[in-house]
Amino acid sequence: MIIIITGPSGVGKTTVCSLLASQLKSSVHINYDEVYNFIGADEITEEYLALTDENIADMVKNYRRYGFKYIIIDGVYETRTQYEAAYKQLLIHDQNIVSFMLYCEISENQKRNNSRSVMDLMTAQRINELNEVFRLMGPGGFDYTLDTTNLSLETTLVNMLDLMSYNLLGEYE
């Protein structure tokens, strides 16, 4: 199973993915930003986003070959087209894909952003831009949309596991 978690920066995707990976047997967590950063580009381009999607699909293929059951991918897919292209590549390696879009109120998003490490800190303008991108994109195309505004990380994790329980029977600790 591939689990895709997307949403604006600072909503808790990476932290939740790490917690999820620690709960699921035979799982691996792929962080989109880290894979993109392998390129070493100064700016984000469509070409490099497509290359990142290809690299992640290859990683998924390799992890599946070595027996990993759950591949958790977290990233900011800023357009429906980018998300759908990535999804299509992943389907080649696993037909069982579950997707989540996480979001929170803008004030909470700004608060969470301010508690991030200096390397991960986003400008207030960028946080606003990404929230608008995901607001306009809406929930369509994602299996689940989860408002994390008033949820702890643990509650978010439990909610996600509950939503996926039909796919995970007996597979998490």
C-alpha positions as CSV (number, residue, x, y, z in Angstrom):
1,M,0.0,0.0,0.0
2,I,1.1,3.5,-0.8
3,I,0.0,6.3,1.5
4,I,0.2,9.8,0.2
5,I,-0.1,12.7,2.6
6,T,-0.2,16.2,1.2
7,G,-1.2,19.7,2.2
8,P,0.3,23.1,2.9
9,S,3.7,23.3,4.6
10,G,3.5,23.3,8.4
11,V,0.3,21.3,8.9
12,G,2.2,18.3,10.3
13,K,2.6,16.0,7.3
14,T,6.2,15.0,8.0
15,T,5.7,14.5,11.7
16,V,2.5,12.5,11.2
17,C,4.2,10.4,8.5
18,S,7.1,9.6,10.8
19,L,4.6,8.6,13.5
20,L,2.7,6.5,11.0
21,A,5.8,4.8,9.8
22,S,6.7,3.9,13.4
23,Q,3.2,2.3,13.9
24,L,3.0,0.3,10.6
25,K,5.0,-2.9,10.3
26,S,7.3,-3.1,7.3
27,S,6.9,0.6,6.3
28,V,9.2,3.3,5.0
29,H,8.7,7.1,4.9
30,I,9.7,9.1,1.8
31,N,9.9,12.9,2.2
32,Y,9.2,14.6,-1.1
33,D,11.3,17.7,-0.2
34,E,14.3,15.6,0.7
35,V,14.2,13.7,-2.6
36,Y,13.7,17.0,-4.5
37,N,16.7,18.5,-2.7
38,F,19.0,15.7,-4.1
39,I,18.8,17.8,-7.4
40,G,20.4,20.8,-5.7
41,A,18.4,23.2,-7.8
42,D,18.1,26.9,-6.8
43,E,14.5,27.1,-7.9
44,I,11.5,24.8,-8.3
45,T,10.8,24.0,-11.9
46,E,8.2,21.7,-13.5
47,E,11.0,19.6,-15.0
48,Y,12.6,19.0,-11.6
49,L,9.2,18.3,-10.0
50,A,8.6,15.6,-12.7
51,L,12.1,14.2,-12.0
52,T,11.4,14.1,-8.3
53,D,8.1,12.2,-9.0
54,E,10.1,9.7,-11.2
55,N,12.7,9.2,-8.5
56,I,10.0,8.6,-5.9
57,A,8.3,6.1,-8.2
58,D,11.7,4.3,-8.6
59,M,12.2,4.3,-4.8
60,V,8.7,2.8,-4.4
61,K,9.5,0.1,-6.9
62,N,12.7,-0.8,-5.0
63,Y,11.1,-0.7,-1.6
64,R,8.3,-3.0,-2.8
65,R,11.0,-5.4,-4.3
66,Y,12.6,-5.6,-0.9
67,G,9.3,-6.5,0.8
68,F,8.1,-3.2,2.3
69,K,4.4,-3.3,2.7
70,Y,3.7,0.4,3.4
71,I,5.3,3.2,1.6
72,I,4.4,6.6,3.1
73,I,5.0,9.7,0.9
74,D,4.6,13.2,2.2
75,G,4.9,16.2,0.1
76,V,3.4,19.4,-1.1
77,Y,1.7,18.8,-4.4
78,E,0.9,22.3,-5.5
79,T,-1.3,21.6,-8.5
80,R,-3.9,18.9,-9.3
81,T,-1.9,18.1,-12.5
82,Q,1.3,17.5,-10.5
83,Y,-0.5,15.3,-8.0
84,E,-2.3,13.3,-10.7
85,A,0.9,12.8,-12.7
86,A,2.7,11.5,-9.5
87,Y,-0.3,9.3,-8.6
88,K,-0.3,7.8,-12.1
89,Q,3.4,6.8,-11.8
90,L,2.8,5.3,-8.4
91,L,-0.1,3.1,-9.7
92,I,2.4,1.2,-11.8
93,H,3.9,-0.2,-8.6
94,D,0.9,-0.5,-6.4
95,Q,-2.8,-0.3,-7.1
96,N,-3.6,0.2,-3.4
97,I,-3.1,3.9,-2.8
98,V,-4.7,5.9,0.0
99,S,-4.4,9.7,-0.1
100,F,-4.8,12.3,2.6
101,M,-4.9,16.1,2.4
102,L,-4.2,17.6,5.7
103,Y,-4.9,21.3,6.4
104,C,-5.5,23.6,9.3
105,E,-6.7,27.1,9.9
106,I,-4.3,29.8,8.7
107,S,-3.7,31.2,12.2
108,E,-2.8,27.7,13.4
109,N,-0.6,27.1,10.3
110,Q,1.3,30.3,11.0
111,K,1.8,29.3,14.7
112,R,3.1,25.8,13.7
113,N,5.3,27.3,11.1
114,N,6.9,29.6,13.7
115,S,7.8,26.6,15.8
116,R,9.7,24.9,13.0
117,S,13.5,24.7,12.7
118,V,15.2,27.6,10.9
119,M,15.9,25.4,7.9
120,D,12.2,24.5,7.6
121,L,10.7,27.9,8.3
122,M,8.5,29.3,5.6
123,T,7.7,33.0,5.1
124,A,4.2,34.1,6.1
125,Q,3.5,34.9,2.5
126,R,4.4,31.4,1.4
127,I,2.2,29.9,4.1
128,N,-0.7,32.0,2.8
129,E,0.0,31.1,-0.8
130,L,0.1,27.3,-0.1
131,N,-3.1,27.5,2.0
132,E,-4.8,29.3,-0.9
133,V,-3.5,26.6,-3.4
134,F,-5.0,23.8,-1.3
135,R,-8.2,25.7,-0.6
136,L,-8.7,26.2,-4.3
137,M,-7.7,22.6,-5.1
138,G,-10.3,21.3,-2.6
139,P,-10.8,17.8,-1.4
140,G,-11.6,16.2,-4.8
141,G,-9.1,13.6,-5.8
142,F,-8.0,12.7,-2.3
143,D,-9.5,9.8,-0.4
144,Y,-9.6,11.7,2.9
145,T,-9.3,15.4,3.9
146,L,-8.5,16.0,7.5
147,D,-8.6,19.3,9.4
148,T,-5.8,19.1,12.0
149,T,-6.5,22.6,13.5
150,N,-7.6,21.3,16.9
151,L,-6.0,17.9,16.7
152,S,-2.9,16.7,18.5
153,L,-0.4,14.7,16.4
154,E,-1.5,11.6,18.2
155,T,-5.2,12.2,17.5
156,T,-4.4,12.9,13.9
157,L,-2.5,9.6,13.7
158,V,-5.3,7.7,15.3
159,N,-7.9,9.3,12.9
160,M,-5.8,8.3,9.9
161,L,-5.3,4.8,11.1
162,D,-9.1,4.5,11.8
163,L,-9.9,5.8,8.3
164,M,-7.4,3.3,6.8
165,S,-8.4,0.4,9.1
166,Y,-10.0,-1.7,6.4
167,N,-6.6,-1.8,4.6
168,L,-4.5,-2.3,7.7
169,L,-6.2,-5.1,9.6
170,G,-3.7,-6.3,12.2
171,E,-0.8,-4.5,10.6
172,Y,-0.2,-1.7,13.1
173,E,1.1,-1.8,16.7
